[in-house]
Every structure is written in structure tokens, then in C-alpha cells.
Amino acid sequence: MIDIALIGTGGMVPLPNRFLTGMMARLNGSMLLIDCGEGAQVTIKQLGWGYKNLDYICFTHFHADHIAGLPGLLLTVGNSDRTEPLTIIGPKGIGRIVSSLCVIAPELPFDIKFIELEFIKGITSMTLGEYELSALSLNHRMVCAGYSINLSRAGKFDPESARSQSIPLKFWNKLQKGETVENDGKIYTPDMVLGPERKGLKISYITDTRPTEKIPGFIMNSDLFICEGLYGDDEKQEKAASHKHMVFSEAALLAKQGNVGELWLTHFSPAMTNPEEFLKSAGNIFKNTRVGFDRMMKTLHFEV
């Protein structure tokens, strides 16, 4: 299972009741954060997940409302007694940007590792601990990345198959974990005892972009799709487009095209004080749509 929470749902500027857009995932104790606007450490504190196990921070792009909260958050993580390296992922230039921001956070008790995204055919993928992360190049006013978290699930272990092949019991656990074992000249591989791969989990996160033809394929079959909706009213579509953003109905159409399980809307304009009143414009296109709110949380479970 994996826990997903929105740490904020606002775009451009933080409001008293709405922090800036970001998402946090928690998987077997390891946490991954996407974006870190001003005040992020405050809402993460309210979420109650702590800071020490924050292993990965991904950035969509380098506008201030998505990254300006990083120095303060890193200092807070440092004060949580973390000493293990922390990995930061983002578009090309992420190392230079973070180094500049961290002039005001110069003495961290952990190292920072950087992964700069290089998009091959628009998509790049990597493994971060137990997270299988993919990134898609979007269409914003600067280079911007959308993210997908994939949790694959191996096939079910078949003890009868293991017995019939005379595989020693002491190797079963390793094979079940996907490890290959060699013993007395014999090689035992996971495919000898595991059934077909089972359905995993997928969470996609797209913000600060116009709709693109590659987004539906990228988010395809996501259990949860988190997407920006700067404005709720379709009459604001031209204004959204001029700033390379989306309205609710455009996000809902992407959800429908991508056959996702659930859509959470986020990244609301500060002028939109009550996003709920525009929910119908998205719900008419994609029924299972929810308007996000700060620290909205869900636990996703593997199918039995």
C-alpha cells in the first residue's frame, strides 16, 4: 500500500487557508515529495508524517510557487536528525538552482544527490528505492515535468512449484523477493516459482501545463490522477491557455482519455475562493472527480 497526501492546493501565492501546490507519498516508511513552495514545511508539519524519512524531492519546474520553500524544509529535515543522503530530482539545472537557494541553508547534516531529467521521446524513467518514477515533459512557460509513481507487484509465490522442482526451502524467501539464487552449481530464478505479474498501483501528477497529446498515455490506467485546474469556469479557458495552464474541464477530459480511477483537482487560482462550486464542469466529463484540499489524504491498496 501507499499513502498519498496533498500538502497544498494553491497556485501563485499561499493563502491563509490554502498552501501552495505539492504532493507527498509515503511507502514503507520512505517519503517522496513533489514540489515545495513557500511554507511547505508548515503544512507538512500539520500533516503529521514527520521529516526525517523524506528521501526524495521531485520538482516539476522552477517557478517560485513550486520551489521557494526548499531551503527552510531542508533545514527542518536536518533538525530532525537525518544524516542519510537526500535525492533531489528535476529538470536540467536543478543542481544549480538548489545550490543557489541553499546559500541560506549552508550547513546541512546530510548530502544532497541530484538527478537531472533528460527526456527521451518526452519521457524518462528511474528507480528510487521502492519507487518506480517516470517523468514527462509538459507544455508550460518553462521546462516542466509531470510525474508518475508506479508500484509493480510480482506474481504470487507457488510453493507447490517450488517443491516439484526440489528447490530448498531456505531459498524460497529470496526467490519470492525477486532474487536469483545459485547453489551447488544450480541456479534458481524467480520465474521458476512466481506466477504472472499482478496489478500494481499507479499515481500520476500533472501540473502547470496545457493539455498535450502525450498526457493521456502517460497517465493511462492510473489509480489516482492529480491534475491542475487553475480555473473552474470554462469561460476562463483563454486566460488559462495564455499562462499555459488548464481549467477543470480540460483536466477532466485528460482523466477520461487516460482511463484513470479517480481525479483530484489542485493548483487553484487565488481568485477562486471556492473551487467546489465549479466541480460540476469537471464531473460532467469525468464522474469520479474530487476537488482537492490541503492535506487531503488517501491510502491505496493492492488488489487482493
QUIKA-V137626 format. One record per pair of residues at least 4 apart in sequence whose ideal C-beta (glycine too) atoms are under 6 Angstrom apart, sorted by the first residue. I is the first residue (numbers start at 1). J is the second residue. D is the distance in whole Angstrom. If there is no record, write none. Layout:
((I | J | D) (I | J | D))
//
This chain:
((1 | 299 | 6) (1 | 301 | 5) (2 | 25 | 6) (2 | 27 | 5) (2 | 300 | 5) (3 | 26 | 4) (3 | 299 | 5) (4 | 25 | 6) (4 | 203 | 6) (4 | 298 | 5) (5 | 24 | 5) (5 | 47 | 6) (5 | 295 | 6) (5 | 297 | 4) (6 | 23 | 6) (6 | 292 | 5) (6 | 296 | 5) (7 | 22 | 4) (7 | 24 | 5) (7 | 43 | 5) (7 | 44 | 6) (8 | 19 | 3) (8 | 20 | 5) (8 | 21 | 5) (8 | 22 | 5) (8 | 43 | 6) (8 | 294 | 5) (9 | 18 | 6) (9 | 21 | 6) (9 | 266 | 5) (9 | 268 | 6) (9 | 292 | 5) (9 | 293 | 6) (9 | 294 | 6) (10 | 14 | 6) (10 | 15 | 6) (10 | 18 | 4) (10 | 20 | 5) (10 | 268 | 6) (11 | 230 | 6) (11 | 267 | 4) (11 | 269 | 6) (12 | 65 | 6) (12 | 270 | 6) (13 | 270 | 5) (14 | 19 | 5) (14 | 20 | 5) (14 | 38 | 6) (14 | 39 | 5) (15 | 270 | 6) (19 | 39 | 5) (19 | 43 | 4) (19 | 294 | 5) (20 | 37 | 3) (20 | 65 | 5) (21 | 207 | 6) (21 | 266 | 5) (21 | 267 | 4) (22 | 35 | 4) (22 | 40 | 6) (23 | 34 | 5) (23 | 205 | 6) (23 | 226 | 6) (24 | 33 | 5) (25 | 32 | 5) (26 | 31 | 5) (26 | 49 | 6) (27 | 130 | 6) (29 | 53 | 5) (30 | 53 | 6) (30 | 55 | 5) (30 | 129 | 5) (31 | 53 | 5) (31 | 54 | 5) (32 | 56 | 4) (32 | 131 | 6) (33 | 57 | 5) (34 | 58 | 5) (34 | 147 | 6) (34 | 205 | 6) (35 | 60 | 6) (35 | 66 | 4) (36 | 40 | 5) (36 | 69 | 5) (36 | 70 | 5) (36 | 73 | 6) (37 | 65 | 5) (37 | 66 | 6) (37 | 69 | 5) (38 | 68 | 5) (38 | 69 | 5) (39 | 69 | 6) (40 | 69 | 4) (40 | 73 | 5) (41 | 72 | 5) (41 | 73 | 5) (41 | 76 | 5) (43 | 294 | 6) (47 | 295 | 5) (51 | 76 | 5) (51 | 77 | 5) (51 | 80 | 4) (52 | 80 | 4) (52 | 82 | 5) (54 | 77 | 6) (56 | 87 | 5) (56 | 128 | 5) (57 | 88 | 5) (58 | 89 | 5) (58 | 147 | 6) (59 | 67 | 6) (59 | 90 | 4) (60 | 66 | 6) (60 | 144 | 5) (60 | 145 | 5) (60 | 207 | 6) (60 | 208 | 6) (61 | 142 | 5) (61 | 144 | 4) (62 | 67 | 6) (62 | 97 | 6) (64 | 68 | 4) (69 | 73 | 6) (70 | 101 | 5) (71 | 101 | 5) (71 | 102 | 6) (71 | 104 | 5) (71 | 105 | 4) (74 | 105 | 5) (74 | 108 | 6) (75 | 105 | 5) (77 | 82 | 5) (78 | 108 | 5) (78 | 109 | 5) (82 | 110 | 5) (83 | 109 | 5) (83 | 110 | 5) (85 | 110 | 6) (85 | 111 | 4) (85 | 113 | 5) (86 | 110 | 6) (86 | 112 | 6) (87 | 113 | 5) (88 | 98 | 6) (88 | 112 | 6) (88 | 114 | 6) (89 | 115 | 4) (90 | 94 | 3) (91 | 117 | 5) (91 | 143 | 4) (91 | 145 | 6) (92 | 116 | 5) (93 | 97 | 6) (94 | 114 | 6) (94 | 116 | 6) (95 | 114 | 4) (98 | 102 | 6) (117 | 124 | 5) (117 | 135 | 5) (117 | 145 | 6) (119 | 124 | 5) (119 | 137 | 4) (120 | 124 | 6) (122 | 137 | 5) (122 | 214 | 5) (123 | 136 | 5) (124 | 135 | 5) (125 | 134 | 5) (126 | 133 | 5) (127 | 132 | 6) (128 | 133 | 6) (131 | 149 | 6) (132 | 150 | 4) (134 | 148 | 4) (135 | 145 | 4) (135 | 147 | 6) (136 | 146 | 4) (136 | 218 | 5) (138 | 144 | 4) (138 | 146 | 5) (138 | 209 | 4) (139 | 209 | 5) (139 | 210 | 5) (139 | 212 | 5) (140 | 144 | 4) (140 | 208 | 5) (140 | 209 | 5) (140 | 244 | 5) (141 | 244 | 5) (144 | 208 | 5) (144 | 209 | 6) (146 | 206 | 4) (147 | 205 | 5) (148 | 204 | 5) (149 | 203 | 5) (150 | 202 | 5) (151 | 200 | 5) (151 | 201 | 4) (152 | 200 | 5) (153 | 198 | 4) (153 | 200 | 5) (153 | 302 | 6) (154 | 178 | 6) (154 | 194 | 6) (155 | 194 | 4) (155 | 195 | 4) (155 | 196 | 5) (155 | 197 | 5) (156 | 195 | 5) (157 | 176 | 5) (157 | 193 | 6) (158 | 193 | 6) (158 | 195 | 6) (161 | 193 | 5) (162 | 167 | 4) (162 | 172 | 6) (162 | 193 | 5) (167 | 171 | 6) (167 | 188 | 5) (171 | 175 | 6) (171 | 181 | 5) (171 | 188 | 6) (174 | 179 | 4) (174 | 181 | 5) (175 | 190 | 5) (175 | 193 | 5) (178 | 190 | 5) (180 | 189 | 5) (181 | 188 | 5) (182 | 187 | 5) (190 | 194 | 5) (199 | 303 | 5) (201 | 223 | 5) (201 | 300 | 5) (202 | 222 | 5) (202 | 223 | 6) (203 | 224 | 5) (204 | 219 | 4) (204 | 222 | 4) (204 | 225 | 5) (205 | 226 | 5) (206 | 227 | 5) (207 | 228 | 4) (207 | 267 | 5) (210 | 244 | 5) (211 | 250 | 5) (211 | 254 | 6) (214 | 218 | 6) (215 | 254 | 5) (216 | 254 | 6) (216 | 257 | 4) (216 | 258 | 4) (219 | 225 | 5) (219 | 258 | 4) (219 | 260 | 6) (220 | 258 | 5) (221 | 259 | 6) (222 | 260 | 4) (223 | 261 | 5) (223 | 300 | 6) (224 | 262 | 5) (225 | 255 | 5) (225 | 260 | 4) (225 | 263 | 5) (226 | 264 | 5) (226 | 266 | 6) (227 | 251 | 4) (228 | 246 | 6) (228 | 267 | 4) (229 | 248 | 4) (229 | 251 | 5) (229 | 265 | 4) (230 | 240 | 5) (230 | 245 | 4) (230 | 269 | 5) (231 | 236 | 4) (231 | 240 | 5) (231 | 247 | 5) (231 | 269 | 6) (232 | 248 | 5) (232 | 272 | 6) (232 | 275 | 6) (232 | 278 | 2) (234 | 247 | 6) (234 | 249 | 6) (236 | 240 | 6) (236 | 247 | 6) (237 | 247 | 5) (240 | 245 | 4) (240 | 246 | 6) (240 | 247 | 5) (246 | 250 | 4) (246 | 251 | 5) (248 | 278 | 5) (248 | 281 | 5) (248 | 282 | 4) (249 | 281 | 5) (249 | 282 | 6) (249 | 285 | 6) (252 | 282 | 4) (252 | 285 | 4) (252 | 286 | 4) (252 | 289 | 6) (253 | 285 | 6) (254 | 258 | 6) (255 | 260 | 5) (255 | 263 | 4) (255 | 286 | 4) (256 | 285 | 6) (256 | 286 | 5) (262 | 288 | 5) (263 | 286 | 6) (263 | 289 | 5) (264 | 290 | 5) (264 | 292 | 5) (265 | 291 | 5) (265 | 292 | 6) (266 | 292 | 4) (268 | 272 | 5) (268 | 275 | 5) (275 | 291 | 5) (276 | 291 | 5) (279 | 283 | 6) (279 | 291 | 5) (282 | 289 | 4) (283 | 287 | 6) (283 | 289 | 5) (292 | 296 | 5))
//
